[in-house]
Amino acid sequence: MSQKIMEMVEQASLKENVPEFDIGDTVDVHTKIQEGNKERVQVFSGVVIARNGSGTRSMFVVRRIVGGEGVERKFPLHSPKIEKVEVKRKSVVRRAKLYFLRERSGKAVRLKERRM
């Protein structure tokens, strides 16, 4: 009974236009940043290394290299702070989580591109 009530409450906060992206895809995540009384959009681009959760609790982790240092950021998929997610490139992967990319650097981080 309580599970059905939770699902009904979650339906109201789900986004309708969620883009299709998988693990290994290179994406641009446009997030709204509040600075004082102004709001701007900041883009975080990188490779999706993990997805987990379902419904409103679904999250995804994006990793990129900045100044030779790896930076990971975890985003809630249905958050109102996320304006849009653009898929820049699709890659062929054989894993559900790409945590092995954390130990790699340079050309070893590259993934094979998936042809459409």
C-alpha positions, -999 to +999 in steps of 0.1 A: +000+000+000+027+025+010+047+016-021+019+026-044+014+059-026+052+066-030+050+059-067+020+082-071+039+110-053+071+104-074+051+106-107+046+143-102+083+151-100+095+129-129+107+147-161+090+139-194+119+147-217+147+126-202+174+119-229+185+084-237+221+079-227+241+049-216+273+041-197+304+052-217+286+080-235+302+115-235+276+140-224+273+177-216+252+183-185+237+218-183+231+227-146+216+258-132+239+277-108+225+303-083+250+332-077+234+358-055+202+367-071+213+357-106+210+323-122+233+310-149+238+277-167+271+258-163+281+230-185+299+199-171+311+176-199+326+141-195+320+104-197+291+087-179+308+060-158+278+049-137+240+049-134+220+037-105+186+040-089+151+041-104+123+066-106+130+100-090+160+085-072+180+077-105+215+092-105+244+092-129+281+099-125+301+119-150+339+119-150+363+142-168+400+152-166+407+188-156+444+199-154+456+163-152+433+156-123+402+134-125+369+151-115+337+131-109+303+146-103+271+128-094+238+142-108+202+133-100+185+126-134+151+142-126+165+173-107+150+207-116+186+220-114+195+200-145+184+220-176+194+194-202+217+165-209+232+165-244+248+133-258+279+142-277+293+107-284+283+071-279+309+045-270+311+007-270+315-007-234+311-041-219+307-031-183+278-017-162+302+006-142+334+021-157+353+026-124+384+011-139+389+045-158+399+060-124+433+043-125+439+051-162+453+083-177+462+097-211+453+076-241+442+046-220+411+065-210+397+066-245+367+044-254+358+030-288+331+050-306+298+033-314+287+038-351+251+047-356 
